[in-house]
Every structure is written in C-alpha cells, then in structure tokens.
C-alpha cells in the first residue's frame, strides 16, 4: 500500500477497536481494485466522540464505520440517517459528503444479502423466530419487517427485553411482532412452523453452552441462520443440518455489511469474494 497526497481516508471508531478485522477486509478490497484509499482503526472514547466526528469532517475523511459503544451516541451529530438506521436506532456507517454527515445501518441489508448469496430470500408473508433481543436482533427484525414478513417472534432469556423490542418495532413497522421468553410454551410451536429461525445470541459462540432451542423443534423445511461467525459452524447450525435444514453462517452478513459501506464510500462495486477471503484469513489468525 502506497500512501499519497491524494489518498482518501476511511476507517472505524470504537472503544475498544483493536479487535476489528475491518481494516484487513477493506484494505484488501482497495488493493484488489487499485483504489487510492486506506482504512484505519481509530480508538475513540465516549468523551471524545463529538471532537472525533468534527475532526473527521475537518480532515475530509470519506467514511467511518461505527462500533460499540458509539452506534447510538453518534446520531445527534449527524445531518441525516437512513430509514433502516432510524428504525434500528443505531448507525454503523457514516458518509461524509458535501459538508454533510449521513448515517446508515448496513447490518439489515447485509443480513438479507447474505441470505440471497446462500440462494434463499426472506419469506415474504411468512414467519420467523429471532433468538435474542439485543442490537443485532433489532437490526434483523427491522430487515425482516421491511422485507415483508407477516409474523416475527422474538425469543429472549429476559422476557421484558423481547416484549419491549417487539412492541416498539411492531408499532413502527406495522408488522405483527411478538416477544416471549425462551421458556415460553409457545416457542416450540413457533420454531416448528416458521420458515426462518435466526440466532443473534452470543451464547452460540460457546460450544459448551446449551442450545437455546431444542433441535427436535426444528422442521427440515426451515432455514436456520446463525449470525455468530466464530466458530464458523455453531452447535445450532450443526444440529439444524442434522435435521435437514438449510443453514447459513454469520460470516456472509459480516462481509456484506462491510461491502455495502464500501460501495457507499467509493461508488464502486465491492469485490465481495476478496473481502470474504481477507476477513476469513484475519479471523483464522486470531
């Protein structure tokens, strides 16, 4: 990589940020296309968030990814946010253009694009169960609601979080969304009759952790999508494959949310397979 006086800067802010693999993914894409861009991680603490955003604007930075804990706190500093970001209540991508800063959340379209790559689409008019009620779950419920699902069940260990999330997004999207606990007697039926089961709970990363749903609830016609990407094949995906379900891992969503940001910043079609390979290599080194 050669830095010149014309090199455009993009990057990521977070606290912490040193764990991010986005620099490897984006810089590999820039190199593959011969684009004069560089992607840099910036460790920004909450007290310095406003100063950092002002600094990026003053320095003509092109774009910034936003990770924990700044995804909500950065919104008041923006001139506009996308419909998805407004519904999700968080942004993960900033675009600096013509003296203005706009915010987007690429998790929702990235989730759907990864499904498309796997040869499946969100079941329009159908139903889904989403496990977990955190920020990722919110993005995915928004994605599914905007894709036209008829019914979404959010199942979470803390029932109140699922109920509150369901009520909020049902009101905002007009889609029927129900929040229940993981021990709710309705969950087995919901899993068994839904075309799509999505896990967003980080417990899936721990291979010794009990499954949050029972494999016998699954039907072979269902798609089981685990957005956790380490390990590449979680215990949930293994159990679903044994039941004959089509399974989708989390790496594709991670790649596509980055690829969408790449296109927003550069106006160039992203080299998705180059990004996927670079991300996989970076994860293999951890």
Buried (B, 14 or more C-beta within 10 A) or exposed (E): EEEEEEEBBBBBBBBEBEEBBBBBBBBBBBBBBEBEBBBEBBEBEEEBBEEBBEEBBEEEBBBBBBBEBBBBBBBEBBEEBBEBBBBBBBBBBBBBEEEEBBBBBBBBBBBBBBBEBBEBEBBEEBBBBBBBBEBBBBBBBBBBBBBEBEBBBBBBBEBEBBBBBBEBBBEBBEBBBBBBBBEBEEBBEBBBBBBBBBBBBEBBBEEEEEBBBEBEBBBEEBBBBBBBBEBBEBBBBBBBEEBEBBBBBBBBBBBBBBBBBBEBBBEEEBBBEBBBBBBBEBBEEE
